[in-house]
Amino acid sequence: MTTKPSLAALAPLRPRMFRHDENGEPVGLVAGRCVGCGRVTFPARAACSHCHPGTPVEDYFLSTHGVIYAATTIHLPSALGHPAPYSYGYVELTEDHTRIFAPLLGPKGRPFCVGEPVQLVFFEIQAKAIDGTLGYGFAVEDNPS
């Protein structure tokens, strides 16, 4: 049996983007929610773009499950060094009424379908320009409930 390597030692993609457990392992994404209008944005912003600039934004922990809203697969290597093919898409986090843009993970070249249930996963980004960085994405759920 192999053990999964710890992701706790990796540098975050962006400060304050991840929620961690007591061992420092990532367990969720941190968004911002405007205390005035309740809008949720990811990544979190310093101020709400819909309210007065002084309206505070509080941390909001996003759900870890959603459905694919839109997806595409890129068949050329990225400028950062991501090997092709790789997929990105919008994921609808229905509990949060929020869509976020993220990598979609699965077997190379696997098509992703709108409406497919996905779950949040964390990984070390495999791009030459940013090796050693903690990233996030969504993978198709094995057993959606």
Z-matrix of the N, CA and C atoms (Angstrom, degrees):
N
C 1 1.442
C 2 1.529 1 108.81
N 3 1.326 2 116.04 1 130.54
C 4 1.458 3 119.80 2 178.48
C 5 1.519 4 109.03 3 -99.19
N 6 1.327 5 115.15 4 147.88
C 7 1.451 6 119.24 5 178.45
C 8 1.515 7 109.26 6 -99.20
N 9 1.309 8 115.41 7 144.85
C 10 1.454 9 121.86 8 178.62
C 11 1.528 10 108.56 9 -72.41
N 12 1.345 11 118.24 10 130.29
C 13 1.458 12 119.34 11 179.63
C 14 1.530 13 111.10 12 -65.44
N 15 1.321 14 115.79 13 149.98
C 16 1.459 15 121.19 14 179.96
C 17 1.520 16 110.64 15 -70.74
N 18 1.317 17 115.56 16 136.70
C 19 1.460 18 121.35 17 176.51
C 20 1.526 19 110.92 18 -96.00
N 21 1.342 20 116.40 19 -6.93
C 22 1.464 21 121.82 20 -175.01
C 23 1.526 22 112.83 21 -61.52
N 24 1.319 23 118.28 22 -28.62
C 25 1.464 24 121.07 23 -175.90
C 26 1.532 25 112.87 24 -83.43
N 27 1.324 26 118.08 25 -10.18
C 28 1.467 27 120.59 26 -177.56
C 29 1.523 28 111.41 27 -76.75
N 30 1.330 29 115.94 28 147.29
C 31 1.463 30 121.53 29 176.16
C 32 1.525 31 108.94 30 -71.52
N 33 1.333 32 118.78 31 135.91
C 34 1.460 33 119.71 32 179.67
C 35 1.528 34 111.62 33 -68.79
N 36 1.308 35 115.41 34 149.35
C 37 1.462 36 121.35 35 177.47
C 38 1.523 37 110.51 36 -58.14
N 39 1.327 38 115.54 37 -35.84
C 40 1.464 39 122.53 38 179.94
C 41 1.534 40 107.59 39 -151.76
N 42 1.329 41 118.99 40 143.10
C 43 1.467 42 119.96 41 179.96
C 44 1.526 43 111.63 42 -58.40
N 45 1.341 44 116.73 43 143.22
C 46 1.460 45 124.69 44 175.69
C 47 1.526 46 114.14 45 59.28
N 48 1.310 47 117.54 46 25.06
C 49 1.460 48 121.42 47 -179.50
C 50 1.524 49 111.92 48 -86.82
N 51 1.343 50 116.61 49 -25.93
C 52 1.452 51 120.62 50 -172.81
C 53 1.519 52 112.78 51 -117.17
N 54 1.327 53 115.71 52 146.02
C 55 1.462 54 123.26 53 170.77
C 56 1.527 55 106.05 54 -97.38
N 57 1.333 56 117.32 55 138.32
C 58 1.462 57 122.10 56 -175.74
C 59 1.521 58 111.64 57 -120.19
N 60 1.338 59 115.89 58 155.34
C 61 1.462 60 120.36 59 174.97
C 62 1.529 61 109.14 60 -86.30
N 63 1.337 62 116.71 61 -174.86
C 64 1.469 63 121.18 62 -176.83
C 65 1.531 64 113.19 63 -65.07
N 66 1.342 65 117.90 64 -17.12
C 67 1.467 66 121.41 65 177.83
C 68 1.521 67 112.56 66 -96.31
N 69 1.320 68 117.58 67 3.57
C 70 1.454 69 121.44 68 179.93
C 71 1.521 70 114.13 69 85.54
N 72 1.333 71 116.64 70 4.94
C 73 1.466 72 120.24 71 179.69
C 74 1.536 73 109.62 72 -80.90
N 75 1.333 74 117.98 73 140.35
C 76 1.459 75 119.85 74 179.26
C 77 1.527 76 111.16 75 -69.24
N 78 1.327 77 116.18 76 138.14
C 79 1.470 78 120.87 77 179.89
C 80 1.527 79 112.71 78 -130.89
N 81 1.323 80 118.05 79 -10.92
C 82 1.460 81 119.40 80 -178.72
C 83 1.510 82 112.11 81 -169.65
N 84 1.319 83 114.62 82 174.34
C 85 1.461 84 122.32 83 179.14
C 86 1.522 85 109.44 84 -104.61
N 87 1.332 86 115.01 85 142.70
C 88 1.460 87 121.02 86 179.05
C 89 1.526 88 108.38 87 -105.03
N 90 1.319 89 115.48 88 119.41
C 91 1.455 90 122.39 89 176.28
C 92 1.523 91 107.90 90 -106.65
N 93 1.311 92 115.87 91 -173.79
C 94 1.455 93 121.07 92 174.29
C 95 1.519 94 109.05 93 -122.57
N 96 1.333 95 115.90 94 143.42
C 97 1.466 96 119.81 95 176.56
C 98 1.525 97 108.06 96 -126.95
N 99 1.316 98 115.86 97 126.89
C 100 1.456 99 122.30 98 179.22
C 101 1.524 100 109.15 99 -68.67
N 102 1.333 101 116.99 100 129.14
C 103 1.456 102 120.12 101 179.02
C 104 1.528 103 111.20 102 -74.29
N 105 1.325 104 117.39 103 -15.36
C 106 1.459 105 121.09 104 179.14
C 107 1.522 106 112.97 105 -83.80
N 108 1.327 107 116.82 106 -55.13
C 109 1.466 108 120.27 107 -174.39
C 110 1.527 109 113.63 108 -108.75
N 111 1.336 110 117.57 109 -12.06
C 112 1.459 111 120.82 110 177.86
C 113 1.517 112 115.02 111 83.47
N 114 1.337 113 118.72 112 2.39
C 115 1.474 114 120.36 113 179.50
C 116 1.519 115 110.48 114 -65.20
N 117 1.332 116 114.15 115 139.17
C 118 1.461 117 121.32 116 179.23
C 119 1.523 118 108.12 117 -106.22
N 120 1.338 119 116.71 118 131.54
C 121 1.462 120 121.18 119 177.58
C 122 1.523 121 109.71 120 -128.49
N 123 1.326 122 114.55 121 142.90
C 124 1.459 123 120.97 122 175.44
C 125 1.516 124 108.48 123 -135.59
N 126 1.342 125 115.53 124 130.73
C 127 1.458 126 127.68 125 -5.83
C 128 1.530 127 110.67 126 -66.11
N 129 1.321 128 115.16 127 163.42
C 130 1.464 129 120.85 128 -178.12
C 131 1.526 130 110.64 129 -60.78
N 132 1.310 131 115.31 130 145.50
C 133 1.466 132 121.93 131 176.95
C 134 1.521 133 108.72 132 -111.42
N 135 1.309 134 115.73 133 161.81
C 136 1.470 135 120.39 134 178.96
C 137 1.520 136 111.33 135 -73.95
N 138 1.342 137 116.65 136 -27.70
C 139 1.460 138 120.95 137 -178.52
C 140 1.523 139 109.09 138 -143.95
N 141 1.313 140 116.09 139 154.61
C 142 1.463 141 121.67 140 178.44
C 143 1.533 142 108.90 141 -75.74
N 144 1.314 143 116.65 142 134.29
C 145 1.468 144 120.29 143 -179.85
C 146 1.530 145 112.13 144 -80.58
N 147 1.336 146 117.79 145 -5.17
C 148 1.459 147 121.17 146 -178.48
C 149 1.526 148 113.03 147 -109.36
N 150 1.311 149 117.51 148 -16.22
C 151 1.471 150 121.77 149 -177.42
C 152 1.518 151 110.45 150 -111.39
N 153 1.296 152 114.98 151 -178.02
C 154 1.461 153 121.75 152 175.17
C 155 1.523 154 109.15 153 -57.56
N 156 1.338 155 118.61 154 140.56
C 157 1.473 156 120.78 155 -177.75
C 158 1.520 157 115.09 156 -55.95
N 159 1.321 158 119.13 157 -22.99
C 160 1.455 159 120.97 158 -179.36
C 161 1.523 160 114.05 159 -87.33
N 162 1.353 161 117.58 160 -1.35
C 163 1.463 162 120.02 161 -179.03
C 164 1.523 163 109.37 162 -69.61
N 165 1.331 164 118.62 163 125.34
C 166 1.468 165 120.76 164 -177.52
C 167 1.525 166 113.11 165 -69.04
N 168 1.306 167 115.28 166 151.54
C 169 1.461 168 124.06 167 175.30
C 170 1.522 169 106.54 168 -117.84
N 171 1.337 170 116.88 169 130.13
C 172 1.463 171 121.11 170 -179.57
C 173 1.529 172 110.18 171 -108.08
N 174 1.336 173 116.02 172 158.09
C 175 1.464 174 120.31 173 176.12
C 176 1.522 175 109.57 174 -63.26
N 177 1.312 176 115.29 175 142.51
C 178 1.465 177 121.68 176 178.55
C 179 1.526 178 106.80 177 -139.69
N 180 1.317 179 117.22 178 125.94
C 181 1.460 180 121.44 179 -177.98
C 182 1.527 181 109.38 180 -91.06
N 183 1.319 182 115.42 181 116.80
C 184 1.461 183 121.33 182 -178.07
C 185 1.529 184 111.60 183 -72.45
N 186 1.314 185 116.02 184 152.81
C 187 1.462 186 120.77 185 175.09
C 188 1.533 187 108.38 186 -69.22
N 189 1.291 188 116.77 187 163.31
C 190 1.468 189 121.19 188 -174.68
C 191 1.528 190 112.24 189 -104.93
N 192 1.331 191 117.69 190 5.11
C 193 1.464 192 121.48 191 -179.60
C 194 1.521 193 109.69 192 -128.88
N 195 1.315 194 115.27 193 147.94
C 196 1.450 195 120.28 194 178.00
C 197 1.509 196 110.55 195 -164.48
N 198 1.325 197 116.04 196 -164.80
C 199 1.459 198 122.03 197 176.73
C 200 1.523 199 108.22 198 -131.87
N 201 1.316 200 115.40 199 151.75
C 202 1.457 201 120.65 200 178.35
C 203 1.528 202 108.67 201 -71.13
N 204 1.329 203 115.48 202 126.26
C 205 1.464 204 122.24 203 177.95
C 206 1.528 205 110.31 204 -95.06
N 207 1.335 206 116.14 205 -38.22
C 208 1.466 207 122.73 206 177.61
C 209 1.520 208 107.71 207 -157.52
N 210 1.330 209 117.21 208 148.55
C 211 1.469 210 120.19 209 -177.89
C 212 1.520 211 110.91 210 -148.91
N 213 1.324 212 114.35 211 152.68
C 214 1.462 213 120.73 212 174.39
C 215 1.521 214 108.99 213 -148.20
N 216 1.316 215 116.05 214 152.31
C 217 1.461 216 122.01 215 176.73
C 218 1.519 217 108.36 216 -117.08
N 219 1.325 218 115.83 217 131.62
C 220 1.465 219 122.57 218 -179.37
C 221 1.517 220 107.61 219 -100.99
N 222 1.325 221 115.95 220 133.54
C 223 1.465 222 121.05 221 -175.29
C 224 1.532 223 113.30 222 -110.09
N 225 1.330 224 117.19 223 15.55
C 226 1.458 225 122.32 224 176.06
C 227 1.526 226 108.49 225 -123.57
N 228 1.330 227 118.76 226 146.54
C 229 1.470 228 119.93 227 177.58
C 230 1.526 229 110.18 228 -61.29
N 231 1.336 230 116.74 229 147.95
C 232 1.462 231 120.05 230 179.81
C 233 1.518 232 110.84 231 -83.65
N 234 1.316 233 115.66 232 164.42
C 235 1.465 234 121.03 233 177.18
C 236 1.531 235 111.08 234 -64.90
N 237 1.337 236 117.69 235 -25.72
C 238 1.458 237 121.50 236 178.08
C 239 1.523 238 112.39 237 -80.87
N 240 1.330 239 116.69 238 -13.49
C 241 1.456 240 119.97 239 179.04
C 242 1.515 241 115.33 240 105.19
N 243 1.343 242 117.87 241 12.36
C 244 1.464 243 119.45 242 173.99
C 245 1.524 244 108.35 243 -65.96
N 246 1.327 245 118.17 244 127.01
C 247 1.462 246 118.61 245 177.22
C 248 1.527 247 110.55 246 -72.57
N 249 1.329 248 115.86 247 144.11
C 250 1.475 249 121.25 248 179.20
C 251 1.522 250 109.14 249 -85.16
N 252 1.309 251 119.13 250 155.02
C 253 1.464 252 126.74 251 -7.64
C 254 1.529 253 110.89 252 -82.56
N 255 1.329 254 115.30 253 155.77
C 256 1.458 255 121.75 254 174.16
C 257 1.529 256 107.70 255 -144.98
N 258 1.333 257 115.21 256 155.72
C 259 1.464 258 119.60 257 -173.86
C 260 1.518 259 111.34 258 -123.55
N 261 1.327 260 114.72 259 148.08
C 262 1.455 261 123.57 260 174.87
C 263 1.516 262 108.21 261 -134.06
N 264 1.313 263 115.64 262 159.59
C 265 1.446 264 118.35 263 176.30
C 266 1.511 265 111.77 264 -171.52
N 267 1.318 266 114.17 265 172.89
C 268 1.456 267 121.35 266 172.25
C 269 1.520 268 107.59 267 -94.19
N 270 1.326 269 115.08 268 132.68
C 271 1.456 270 121.70 269 177.42
C 272 1.516 271 107.56 270 -113.62
N 273 1.322 272 115.20 271 128.14
C 274 1.465 273 122.00 272 177.56
C 275 1.521 274 107.91 273 -89.64
N 276 1.331 275 115.97 274 113.95
C 277 1.466 276 121.30 275 175.03
C 278 1.524 277 105.31 276 -91.65
N 279 1.312 278 116.36 277 91.14
C 280 1.460 279 121.84 278 -169.38
C 281 1.528 280 112.85 279 -62.08
N 282 1.316 281 118.36 280 -34.15
C 283 1.472 282 120.42 281 177.93
C 284 1.521 283 111.66 282 -63.76
N 285 1.331 284 116.60 283 -29.49
C 286 1.458 285 122.18 284 -175.18
C 287 1.521 286 113.06 285 -101.63
N 288 1.338 287 117.73 286 -5.93
C 289 1.472 288 121.97 287 -176.43
C 290 1.524 289 109.85 288 54.77
N 291 1.333 290 115.31 289 44.16
C 292 1.465 291 121.99 290 -174.93
C 293 1.525 292 109.70 291 -137.44
N 294 1.324 293 115.67 292 141.10
C 295 1.471 294 121.45 293 172.30
C 296 1.518 295 107.78 294 -112.72
N 297 1.341 296 115.07 295 135.16
C 298 1.459 297 118.84 296 175.92
C 299 1.520 298 109.28 297 -127.89
N 300 1.323 299 115.08 298 148.82
C 301 1.457 300 123.04 299 178.86
C 302 1.518 301 107.35 300 -92.35
N 303 1.339 302 116.92 301 129.50
C 304 1.461 303 119.48 302 -174.69
C 305 1.524 304 110.60 303 -157.85
N 306 1.345 305 116.34 304 160.84
C 307 1.459 306 119.54 305 171.73
C 308 1.532 307 110.34 306 -63.72
N 309 1.317 308 116.29 307 145.64
C 310 1.457 309 122.90 308 173.51
C 311 1.516 310 106.60 309 -109.45
N 312 1.329 311 116.59 310 128.85
C 313 1.460 312 120.74 311 -171.44
C 314 1.514 313 111.53 312 -114.30
N 315 1.312 314 114.24 313 140.07
C 316 1.450 315 121.70 314 178.07
C 317 1.514 316 108.49 315 176.15
N 318 1.324 317 117.25 316 -171.52
C 319 1.465 318 119.90 317 177.82
C 320 1.531 319 111.22 318 -57.72
N 321 1.324 320 116.71 319 143.36
C 322 1.469 321 121.98 320 -178.77
C 323 1.522 322 110.82 321 -51.16
N 324 1.327 323 115.34 322 128.90
C 325 1.450 324 121.33 323 176.30
C 326 1.519 325 114.71 324 79.86
N 327 1.332 326 117.56 325 1.47
C 328 1.467 327 120.68 326 -179.85
C 329 1.521 328 109.64 327 -66.50
N 330 1.323 329 117.97 328 129.41
C 331 1.468 330 118.69 329 176.13
C 332 1.523 331 110.61 330 -75.43
N 333 1.316 332 116.58 331 145.64
C 334 1.460 333 122.75 332 176.89
C 335 1.515 334 107.87 333 -111.26
N 336 1.320 335 116.29 334 140.20
C 337 1.471 336 121.24 335 -174.29
C 338 1.519 337 111.33 336 -112.98
N 339 1.329 338 115.78 337 141.07
C 340 1.453 339 121.62 338 174.63
C 341 1.530 340 108.39 339 -57.59
N 342 1.333 341 115.68 340 135.32
C 343 1.456 342 121.52 341 179.46
C 344 1.517 343 114.61 342 90.36
N 345 1.336 344 117.24 343 -8.01
C 346 1.467 345 120.34 344 179.30
C 347 1.525 346 110.52 345 -68.48
N 348 1.339 347 118.21 346 132.94
C 349 1.464 348 119.93 347 177.90
C 350 1.531 349 110.93 348 -72.52
N 351 1.329 350 115.39 349 137.69
C 352 1.465 351 121.55 350 -179.37
C 353 1.522 352 109.76 351 -133.85
N 354 1.332 353 114.61 352 160.13
C 355 1.467 354 120.94 353 177.06
C 356 1.522 355 109.32 354 -130.38
N 357 1.317 356 115.33 355 150.77
C 358 1.455 357 123.13 356 -179.11
C 359 1.525 358 109.99 357 -68.21
N 360 1.333 359 116.14 358 136.99
C 361 1.462 360 122.11 359 174.62
C 362 1.529 361 108.35 360 -136.05
N 363 1.319 362 115.46 361 154.26
C 364 1.462 363 121.84 362 177.50
C 365 1.515 364 108.63 363 -117.60
N 366 1.335 365 116.12 364 150.56
C 367 1.458 366 120.31 365 -176.74
C 368 1.525 367 109.68 366 -161.24
N 369 1.319 368 114.97 367 164.23
C 370 1.460 369 119.92 368 171.59
C 371 1.520 370 107.11 369 -82.56
N 372 1.326 371 116.58 370 125.94
C 373 1.462 372 121.21 371 -178.86
C 374 1.524 373 109.00 372 -63.73
N 375 1.311 374 115.98 373 129.43
C 376 1.459 375 122.56 374 -179.89
C 377 1.524 376 110.01 375 -100.81
N 378 1.305 377 116.52 376 69.61
C 379 1.461 378 122.63 377 177.61
C 380 1.522 379 107.43 378 -137.07
N 381 1.306 380 116.56 379 128.92
C 382 1.462 381 121.20 380 -174.63
C 383 1.521 382 113.08 381 -52.57
N 384 1.321 383 117.91 382 -36.84
C 385 1.460 384 121.54 383 -175.45
C 386 1.526 385 113.20 384 -73.29
N 387 1.341 386 117.67 385 -21.24
C 388 1.467 387 119.53 386 -176.00
C 389 1.527 388 112.10 387 -138.18
N 390 1.324 389 117.65 388 37.33
C 391 1.466 390 120.97 389 176.12
C 392 1.528 391 109.66 390 -56.47
N 393 1.331 392 115.84 391 151.28
C 394 1.454 393 121.09 392 178.73
C 395 1.515 394 113.40 393 79.17
N 396 1.337 395 116.70 394 17.32
C 397 1.453 396 121.56 395 -178.22
C 398 1.522 397 110.08 396 -111.22
N 399 1.340 398 116.11 397 136.47
C 400 1.450 399 121.99 398 177.44
C 401 1.522 400 109.58 399 -78.99
N 402 1.318 401 115.73 400 125.37
C 403 1.451 402 121.30 401 178.19
C 404 1.512 403 110.79 402 -122.39
N 405 1.307 404 115.69 403 176.68
C 406 1.457 405 121.91 404 179.13
C 407 1.521 406 108.92 405 -138.46
N 408 1.285 407 115.68 406 160.93
C 409 1.456 408 122.15 407 176.50
C 410 1.508 409 108.61 408 -167.55
N 411 1.300 410 115.50 409 -169.99
C 412 1.461 411 120.79 410 179.08
C 413 1.512 412 109.30 411 -129.90
N 414 1.320 413 115.34 412 137.60
C 415 1.462 414 122.91 413 178.43
C 416 1.511 415 108.37 414 -119.11
N 417 1.326 416 115.88 415 148.35
C 418 1.457 417 120.34 416 178.65
C 419 1.518 418 108.45 417 -61.62
N 420 1.328 419 116.37 418 134.71
C 421 1.458 420 121.47 419 -179.17
C 422 1.519 421 110.03 420 -69.99
N 423 1.338 422 115.08 421 135.14
C 424 1.465 423 120.69 422 177.18
C 425 1.519 424 111.10 423 -68.16
N 426 1.310 425 116.41 424 -46.44
C 427 1.464 426 122.47 425 -178.07
C 428 1.520 427 109.72 426 -132.47
N 429 1.347 428 117.38 427 78.47
C 430 1.463 429 117.89 428 -179.47
C 431 1.519 430 110.88 429 -63.47
N 432 1.337 431 115.11 430 144.13
C 433 1.471 432 118.58 431 179.71
C 434 1.515 433 110.91 432 -104.99
